Amino acid sequence: MEKVIEVNGLTKKFKNLVAVNNLNLNVYKGDVFGFLGPNGAGKSTTIRMLLSLISPTSGSIRIFGKSLNKHRIEILRNIGAIVEKPDFYLYMTAYKNLELLGKISGTDTSKANIMKVLELVGLKDRYNSKVKTYSHGMKQRLGLAQALLHDPDLIILDEPTTGLDPHGIKEIRDLIIYLSREKGKTIFLSSHILKEIEIIATRMIIIDKGTTKIEGSVEDLLNDHKLTVTIEVNETEKFKTFLNETQWKISFKEFEKNVAVFLLTKEEIPVLNKELVEKGFNVNSIVPKKSLEDYFLKITKGNTE
């Protein structure tokens, strides 16, 4: 598989603070790559190094198979990015903002290209509105339009859904999926909304204290982890007695009304179900759920500071 980003031994020190410590990661062509870690894990510092905004203390970055240190300008021309909150001229229209920013960066600023990108992010009907009239979600989408104006192969997004309501989050999610599946873009996505990563990412990495904790496909990593399983039974008190008398007490997490929540492997689910039926319980439902949140907390040991 073709590597789009290859990071080896990446380290960044700020005086006595080691923000990124010997980090390794690989992003392949067509990935929606989830970049996860607690606050202070080194995510934003890593992204700034990928975009050549700051220099590494040591280690190497290769993008599109070339050294970022040696081919910086060539590489950056093929990257679109949103880092934190995108800024625009509020008293100019969306169209004029893109036209001006495109001219500064030497991008195609034809009306056809600008309108094509605005349509892609769902802002075509508001192209002539001043940005000061835009909601936060619309500004985020305009930021994406700016990142896409030069049709890059790699898109780096640092918390693109920050501050958005559920509708705005879904819009950004759908756009990322479209860019990946329909346009063949490679997406590097840093987000603290674990459910979104679980839905859209193909591969992911979890870092903590600037170091890789785990990397791989989202499906494989979650399948290798215990599932959150909800089991609905009618006889709650009898069920509690059953739990206290068996080994299943270890896997039990909590009761939600008449639904018991367990952490189980795939192999344990049919064993528990068989035992419940043999004990005379009416099992109304068993619902296993992969949970990236549980996996994330396990890997980082709940460190969100």
Residue, then its C-alpha position, 0 to 999 in steps of 0.5 A: m500500500e502506498k504511504v502518504i504520511e510516514v513519521n519515524g522517531l518524531t520528537k519535539k522538545f520545548k525546553n524541559l517539556v517533551a511534547v512529542n516523544n519518538l512518535n511513529l505513524n503511517v497513513y496510507k492512500g485513501d485512509v480516513f486516519g483518526f488521530l486520537g489522544p488525551n489533552g496534552a498528548g501532543k496531537s496539535t504539536t504533531i500536526r504543526m510539524l506535519l504542516s511545517l509550522i514548527s520544526p522537529t527536534s529530531g526524527s523524520i517526516r515523509i509525505f507523498g514519499k518525499s522528505l518534508n525537510k527537503h521538499r517542503i513547498e512541493i509537498l505543502r502545495n498538495i495538502g489542505a488543512i484546517v488547524e483550530k478555528p479558520d479565520f476570514y475577513l468577516y465583512m467580505t463575502a464567502y466568495k471574495n474570501l476564497e478568491l482573495l485567499g486563493k490569489i495569495s496562495g496561487t490557486d485557481t480562483s476562477k468562478a467555476n472552481i470557487m463555486k464548485v468548492l462552495e457547492l461541495v461544502g453546501l454553501k453555494d446558496r450563500y456564496n454572496s453573503k458576508v461571513k459575519t452573517y455565517s453561523h459557526g458551522m458555516k464558518q467551519r465549512l468555509g474553512l473546508a472550502q478554503a482547504l479544498l480550493h486547490d484540490p489537494d490529495l491530503i487533507i489534515l483536519d485538527e478538531p474540525t467539529t469543535g463547537l458544532d451542534p449535532h447537525g453541524i457535526k453530521e454535515i462535516r462527517d458526511l463531507i469527510i466520507y464523501l471526500s474519501r469515498e467519492k473523491g479518493k482523498t486521504i484524510f488525517l483527522s484529529s478529533h476528541i469526539l470518539k463516536e465520530i472517529e468510530i463511524i468514519a475512520t478506517r485506521m487510527i492511532i492513539i497517542d499519549k504523552g507524545t508516544t504511540k500507544i496503539e495503531g491499526s485498523v479501527e475494525d481490527l482494534l475494536n474487535d480485539h477488545k471486549l464489547t459492551v453488551t446489554i442484556e435485557v431480562n425481566e426478573t431483575e432481583k433474581f438476576k442480581t442474585f445470579l450474578n453474585e453467585t457466578q463468575w459473571k460478576i467480574s464482567f458485569k458493569e451496571f444496571e440500567k432499569n431492567v437492562a444489565v451492561f457487561l464487558l464481554t469477549k465475543e466468545e463469552i456472549p453465547v456462553l452467558n446466554k446459554e447459562l441464563v436460559e438454563k437458569g430459567f431467565n427470559v432473555n429479551s435481547i442481547v445487544p453487543k456494541k463496539s465502543l471506541e470510548d471504552y477502548f480509548l480509556k483503557i489504552t490511555k488509562g483514563n488520562t484526559e488531563 
